């Protein structure tokens, strides 16, 4: 499998996962977001204020679908910078 074919497959799977997460409405707590990003709560707060990560909902939780989309765009941007 070529690199391009692999990237297309990953994009397709990510899209399917995002659709599933939207349907279920899965949400992440602050603790889960910190674990996912490998940062402290204070660092997460600072990144949210800077607009570096998605903003949580009014309930203080993040929609998993939005987080996965953000992650996929962030990693694609990082890959282009290499």
Protein Blocks (a to p, Z undefined) as FASTA:
>chain_A
ZZklmmmmmmmmmmmmmmmmmmnopacdfklmmmmnopafklmmmmmmnopaccddfkop
acfklmmmmmmmmmmmmmmmZZ
